[in-house]
Amino acid sequence: MNKLHLLLSTLCCGAMLALPSCSDDDDYNYDLLRPTAIVTVLPESDGSFLMQLDKDTQLIPANMTSSPFGNKEVRALVNYSETSSPDQSDKLRKVEVNWIDSIRTKLPVESLGDLDDKTFGKDPIEIVNDWVTIAEDGYLTLRVRTLWGSPGMKHIINLVTGTNPSDPYELVLRHDAQGDTYGEWGDALVAFNLNGLSEGDSEPMEFNLRWMSFTGEKSVKFKLDMRPAAATSATGAITYSGRVD
């Protein structure tokens, strides 16, 4: 069985906000189960929060007064409904949040040279070409796929910088399966905050991402819009998939 429930079906009865309980009622709106967007949750100093939808658009949660993630900036899946507001603009929109669930959000780590294999792992992993695999708002968000076996075993995924002295913008995705290398195919989400690599430059930056897949080494280039200032640390973010660290 492909464990896409890590992405979709567990949302029905998992840690979601303002979502009715699962029901067999034929009138149930199953669109509420699907994420409508991936956002950056931006906590405000007064305890409220905004959601960065894209480069130009922020969402204001009309039915929530505080972030469920405290003062942590994280990437998240959200299901929301548009509201009609006379002062609503294209760049700042009020929405009703039906549910929101954080993605495991991390900072990149520095290469340790010859110790990278031992420290960060060298197990194969796949990157799924999907709408949630996206580079935006200074974050690289990935839908990854690998083998999952032992219940409760966490796989550790890191994005390593400084691996190529001649190219500071080469990044390596590392996977440590913790010995859990057999089982069923399954997917999870992980996001990396790369704003600290921009040194305050808001211009798009091009990175080369490398990783070891199940069929050999792969790479892809992506452009990423950065923030004018480095984003807040998100290393303590709530885990979206309890099987990814």
N, C-alpha and C positions, 0 to 999 in steps of 0.2 A: 504494500500500500504506500503510495507517495504521500508523505506527511505534509501536504499543503494545509492541513489543519493548523499548523504553526502560523500560517498567514491569515487564514480566513475562518474556518469553522469554529475554532476555539473562541473566537470573538463573541459568539452567541451567548455563552454563559461564563465568560472570563471577567477580567478586571476592567470593565467598561463603565462609563458614567452615563446616567440618564437614559439607559436603554431598557425597554421592557423585557421581561424574562422570556425565554424561548417558549414558543407555543406551537401547537399543531393546527391552530386556527387557520383555515384557508384564506382568511382576510388579512393575515399578517403580512406586513410590508417587508419582504426579504431584502429590499434595497438597503434597509437599515443595517444589515449585517456586513455590507461591503464598505470598505474605506472609500471615501470620495476624494481624498487628497492626502498628500504627505506634506507636513509642515515643520517649521522650526518653532518650538514653543519659546517665546521670549518673555521671561518674568520681568515685571515692573517693580520699582522700588516700593510702591504702596501695596504690594501683594497681588495685584491683578496681573494679567498677562495678555499678550497679543500672539497671533500666529502668523508667521511669515509664509505666505502661500507661494509667491514667486518673487522675482526681482523687484517688482513694482507694487505688489498687492499685499496688504496686511488684513487679517481677519480679527474682528473684535467679538469675543464670545459674550453674547447678550444674556445668557442664562447661567453664567459662571462668574463668581466674584474673585476666585483665586485659582492658581494653577494646582492641579493635582500632583505636580512634581516639585512643589516648593519653589525654592529659588534657583533650581537647576535649569539650564538651557539644554534642551534635548530635541532630537528629531522624533516625530510621532506620526502615526496614522490617525486620521480623524474622519468621522462621518458627521457632516453638518448639513443644515438646511438654511437656505437663504431667508432673510427677513426683509420686509419692506420698511424702509426708513427714509424719511424725507431728506435727511442730511447725509445719506449714504453716497459715497463716491466710488469711482472705479478702483481707486488705490486704497481706500479704507472702507471695509464693508462689515456690517454687523451680521452675525450668524447665530443660529441656535446649534449648540454642540449636542449631538445625539450620543456620541461616545468618542473617547480619545484614548489611545494606548501608546505608550512610549516605545521607541526602538532602542536597543542597546546602543548607547552613544559613547564614543571613546575619543581620546586624543591619539595621534600617532606616537610611535616610540622610535628612539634612536637606534641605529644599527650598532651591534656589538662585534661586527666583523666576523671572524671565524666562529664565534660563539652563537651566531644567529640560529643555526639549525637546532642546537641544543636548547637555547633559551626560548625561541619563539615557535619551534616546530617546523617540520617540512612535509606534513601530510598533505595529500592532494585535496583540492577544493575546486568547485565550479562557480562561476559568476553567471547568473541567469539574466539574459537580456529581457528586461521586463520594465514596466512603467515605474516601479519603485527602485530600480537601479538607476540612479540619477545623480548628477553633479550640479549642485546649486546652493546658493546662499553660503558659500564657504564650506559646505559639507559634501563628502562623498558617501552616498547611501547605497548599499549593495544588498541585493537578494542573492544569497549564496546557497549552494547545494552540495551535500556530501552524504556519507553513510552514517547512520545513527543506529546503535545497537543497545548498549546497556542503559536501562531506564535510570534517569537522574544524572547521567554523566554529562558534564559540561564540556563543550569544545571551546578552546581559546583561539580567538581570531585577532590578529594585530596587523596594523599597517606600519611598515618599517621605512624610515627615512634614512638618508645618508649611506645608502648601499652602493652608490656609484659616485666616486669623487669627482668625476668629470661632468656629472649631470645631477645637480641638487634637486631636480624636479622628477627624478625617477623614484617611484615608490614600489614596495614589494608587499603583497598581501601574504601573510603567514598564517598557517593553520596548525594548531596542536590538538589533535583528536584525543589526547590523553589515553592512548591505547584503544580507543573505541573506533576501530577501523573496519568493522564488519556490521552488517545489518541491512536496514532498508534505506532507500534514498529519501531524504527529507530536506526541506528548505527552512531558512531563517533569515532575519534581517539584522544588519549591523550598520552603524553610521560612524563616520570619522570626521571630527572637527579639524579642518585644515586651515582655518583662518590665521592661526599663529605662524604659518609659513609665508604669509604675504608681506610681513613687515610694514603693515599699514597701507599697502598699495591696493586700491579698490579695482584695478584693472583685471580683466580675466587672465588667468594663468593656465598654462598648458602643462599637464603632468603626463608621465608615462607610467602606467600601472602594469606590473608584472606579477604573475602568480603561477604556481605549479598545479595544473589540472590533472585529471585522471588520464589524459592522453598526451601529457607532456607540458612543457612550459608555454605559456601564452602571454600576450601583452596587448594593451590597448591604450590609445592616447585620448585624453579628454580635456576639455576646457572648463574652467571653474571660475565663476564670478565670486570675488572675495569681498569681504566687508572692509570699510575704511579703517576700522580698528579691530584688533583681535577679539574673537568671541570669548565668552566666559568658559572656564573649564567645566567639562561635563563628565568627568571621569566617574562620578558617583551616581550616574543616571540609573533609573529603574530599568531592569532588563525586560525587553519585550518578549523574547523567547527565553525561558528559563534554562535552556540547554546551550546558550551561547554566552561566553564571557570574553 
